[in-house]
Amino acid sequence: MSIKIALVGAPSCGKSTCAADVFVNCKKKGIKVELIQEFAREQINKGWTINSIAEQFIINLNQRRKEDIIPKTIDVWITDSPAFLTYFYALWHMTINDSNFILSELYKQFLEDLERYDQIYFMNRVKDYVMDGTREQTEIESDLISNQLKVLLDMHHVYYTELPGDDGAVQYIMNYIDKEMHPENKIRIERIKNTFKESASTTVPFSKPFEIIHFGPYND
């Protein structure tokens, strides 16, 4: 069974570079690895613009498809855009005219998608912010995304490890992969599962993260 690794964080925090470096390092070690890149970025590079939260549903569907086609014979796969991020960006882009029904459906998928990964790493930006021609956020917005994404994950009791967005993160992840690939060297530590899912309907309705932490332009 594959080791499934998700990298999250704000734009320009080093997710894509780290994922690519881990992929190359695994290849060099003879580890069967796949790199799952961001569907939305591929489409934006083709001229697509994201104008509504409904499009986040399309992104979620296609991102999960990219993950699901990976053969079980692969040792490791790593992504810089895990499927559950689509709910966060739906909150970020939401306006007063958007459908709460769509948001509620994305929230249900968000809870399911949290269970897809063995390890989640939150990358913190340690280098200068770079506008690469694809990302639309400013540096201030990027920092805001980082803070609010952490709040959302913490609200849902999601276990993640914070890493700086530099070469040290690559080595840290490679050490994790090495231990997972050689269980004789340690007792496997299972990821803490998300316990929020069972009580989500009564504890925090789907719209609460948006109302509490003030995502995106909808708020003053």
C-alpha positions as CSV (number, residue, x, y, z in Angstrom):
1,M,0.0,0.0,0.0
2,S,1.3,3.5,-0.9
3,I,2.5,6.0,1.6
4,K,0.4,9.1,0.9
5,I,1.9,12.5,1.7
6,A,0.1,15.9,1.4
7,L,1.9,19.2,1.5
8,V,-0.2,22.3,2.4
9,G,0.5,26.0,3.0
10,A,0.0,29.4,1.5
11,P,1.1,30.4,-2.0
12,S,4.9,30.7,-2.4
13,C,5.6,28.7,0.8
14,G,7.7,26.1,-1.1
15,K,5.1,23.2,-1.5
16,S,5.7,22.5,-5.1
17,T,9.5,22.8,-4.9
18,C,9.6,20.5,-1.9
19,A,7.2,17.9,-3.5
20,A,9.4,17.9,-6.6
21,D,12.6,17.5,-4.6
22,V,11.1,14.6,-2.6
23,F,10.0,13.0,-5.9
24,V,13.6,13.3,-7.3
25,N,15.2,12.0,-4.1
26,C,12.9,9.0,-4.0
27,K,13.7,8.2,-7.6
28,K,17.4,8.3,-6.8
29,K,16.9,5.8,-4.0
30,G,14.9,3.4,-6.2
31,I,11.6,4.1,-4.5
32,K,8.6,3.8,-6.7
33,V,7.1,7.3,-6.4
34,E,4.5,9.5,-8.1
35,L,4.2,13.3,-7.9
36,I,0.5,14.5,-8.1
37,Q,0.5,18.1,-9.1
38,E,-2.2,20.7,-8.8
39,F,-5.1,20.4,-11.2
40,A,-6.2,24.0,-10.7
41,R,-2.8,25.3,-11.6
42,E,-2.7,23.3,-14.8
43,Q,-6.0,24.8,-15.9
44,I,-5.1,28.3,-14.9
45,N,-2.0,28.0,-17.1
46,K,-4.3,27.2,-19.9
47,G,-6.3,30.4,-19.3
48,W,-9.0,29.2,-16.9
49,T,-10.1,31.6,-14.2
50,I,-11.8,30.6,-11.0
51,N,-14.9,32.8,-10.6
52,S,-17.2,30.8,-8.2
53,I,-17.2,28.2,-5.5
54,A,-18.9,25.8,-7.9
55,E,-15.6,25.6,-9.8
56,Q,-14.0,24.4,-6.6
57,F,-16.3,21.3,-6.9
58,I,-14.8,20.7,-10.4
59,I,-11.3,21.1,-9.0
60,N,-12.0,18.7,-6.1
61,L,-13.4,16.0,-8.4
62,N,-10.4,16.2,-10.7
63,Q,-7.8,16.4,-8.0
64,R,-9.2,13.3,-6.4
65,R,-9.2,11.5,-9.8
66,K,-5.5,12.4,-10.1
67,E,-4.9,10.7,-6.7
68,D,-7.2,7.7,-7.3
69,I,-5.5,6.6,-10.6
70,I,-2.2,6.0,-8.8
71,P,-1.5,2.2,-8.8
72,K,-1.4,0.6,-5.4
73,T,2.0,-0.8,-6.3
74,I,3.5,2.6,-6.0
75,D,5.5,3.0,-2.7
76,V,5.0,6.7,-2.2
77,W,3.0,9.4,-3.7
78,I,3.2,13.1,-2.8
79,T,1.0,16.0,-3.7
80,D,1.3,19.8,-3.2
81,S,-2.4,20.2,-3.6
82,P,-4.5,17.7,-1.5
83,A,-8.1,17.5,-2.4
84,F,-9.4,18.9,0.9
85,L,-8.0,22.3,0.1
86,T,-10.8,23.0,-2.3
87,Y,-13.2,23.6,0.7
88,F,-10.8,26.2,2.1
89,Y,-10.5,28.0,-1.2
90,A,-14.3,27.9,-1.7
91,L,-14.5,29.8,1.6
92,W,-11.8,32.2,0.5
93,H,-13.5,33.0,-2.8
94,M,-17.1,32.9,-1.5
95,T,-19.4,35.9,-2.1
96,I,-22.8,36.7,-0.7
97,N,-24.3,35.4,-4.0
98,D,-22.8,31.9,-3.8
99,S,-24.8,28.9,-2.9
100,N,-24.7,27.6,0.7
101,F,-25.8,24.2,-0.7
102,I,-22.6,24.0,-2.8
103,L,-20.5,25.0,0.2
104,S,-22.2,22.4,2.4
105,E,-21.5,19.6,-0.2
106,L,-17.9,20.7,-0.4
107,Y,-17.7,20.6,3.4
108,K,-18.9,17.0,3.4
109,Q,-16.2,16.2,0.9
110,F,-13.7,18.1,2.9
111,L,-14.3,15.8,5.9
112,E,-13.9,12.7,3.7
113,D,-10.8,14.0,2.0
114,L,-9.0,14.5,5.3
115,E,-8.8,10.8,5.6
116,R,-7.0,10.3,2.3
117,Y,-3.4,11.0,3.5
118,D,-1.0,9.2,5.8
119,Q,1.0,12.3,6.6
120,I,0.2,16.0,6.2
121,Y,2.9,18.6,6.3
122,F,2.2,22.3,6.7
123,M,4.9,24.4,4.9
124,N,5.8,27.8,6.3
125,R,7.3,30.3,4.0
126,V,10.8,31.3,4.9
127,K,11.9,32.9,1.7
128,D,10.8,36.0,-0.2
129,Y,7.3,35.9,-1.7
130,V,7.4,35.3,-5.5
131,M,4.7,36.3,-8.0
132,D,5.2,33.5,-10.5
133,G,2.6,34.5,-13.1
134,T,0.0,32.0,-12.0
135,R,-0.8,32.8,-8.4
136,E,-3.1,35.7,-7.9
137,Q,-2.6,36.5,-4.2
138,T,-0.5,39.2,-2.8
139,E,2.1,38.6,-0.1
140,I,-0.3,39.9,2.5
141,E,-3.1,37.6,1.3
142,S,-0.6,34.7,1.3
143,D,0.2,35.3,4.9
144,L,-3.5,35.5,5.7
145,I,-4.2,32.2,3.9
146,S,-1.5,30.5,6.0
147,N,-3.0,31.7,9.3
148,Q,-6.6,30.9,8.4
149,L,-5.7,27.5,6.9
150,K,-4.1,26.5,10.2
151,V,-7.2,27.7,12.0
152,L,-9.4,25.6,9.8
153,L,-7.3,22.5,10.3
154,D,-7.0,23.0,14.0
155,M,-10.7,23.5,14.4
156,H,-11.1,20.0,12.8
157,H,-8.4,18.4,15.0
158,V,-6.3,17.6,11.9
159,Y,-2.9,16.2,12.7
160,Y,-0.1,17.9,10.7
161,T,3.6,18.6,11.1
162,E,4.9,22.1,10.4
163,L,8.0,22.5,8.4
164,P,10.0,25.4,7.0
165,G,9.8,25.7,3.2
166,D,13.4,25.0,2.6
167,D,15.8,22.1,1.9
168,G,15.5,20.9,5.5
169,A,11.9,20.0,4.9
170,V,12.9,17.7,2.1
171,Q,15.3,15.8,4.3
172,Y,12.7,15.6,7.1
173,I,10.2,14.0,4.7
174,M,12.8,11.7,3.3
175,N,13.6,10.5,6.8
176,Y,9.9,9.8,7.4
177,I,9.7,7.8,4.1
178,D,12.8,5.8,5.0
179,K,11.3,4.8,8.3
180,E,8.0,3.9,6.8
181,M,9.7,1.9,4.0
182,H,11.7,0.0,6.6
183,P,9.4,-0.8,9.5
184,E,12.0,-3.1,11.1
185,N,13.7,0.0,12.2
186,K,10.8,1.3,14.3
187,I,7.3,0.7,15.5
188,R,5.1,2.4,12.9
189,I,3.4,5.4,14.3
190,E,-0.1,5.7,12.8
191,R,-1.4,9.1,11.9
192,I,-3.9,10.5,14.4
193,K,-7.2,10.2,12.7
194,N,-9.6,13.1,12.4
195,T,-12.2,12.7,15.1
196,F,-14.3,15.7,14.2
197,K,-16.2,13.9,11.5
198,E,-18.5,12.0,13.8
199,S,-19.8,15.1,15.5
200,A,-19.4,17.7,12.8
201,S,-23.2,18.1,12.1
202,T,-23.8,19.2,15.7
203,T,-20.5,20.8,16.7
204,V,-19.6,23.2,13.9
205,P,-22.0,23.6,10.9
206,F,-20.4,23.9,7.5
207,S,-20.5,27.6,7.4
208,K,-19.0,28.3,10.8
209,P,-15.3,28.4,9.8
210,F,-16.2,31.1,7.3
211,E,-18.2,33.1,9.8
212,I,-15.6,32.8,12.6
213,I,-12.3,33.5,10.9
214,H,-13.4,35.8,8.2
215,F,-12.2,34.2,4.9
216,G,-11.9,36.2,1.7
217,P,-13.5,39.3,0.3
218,Y,-17.1,38.5,1.5
219,N,-16.2,40.0,4.9
220,D,-15.5,43.6,5.9
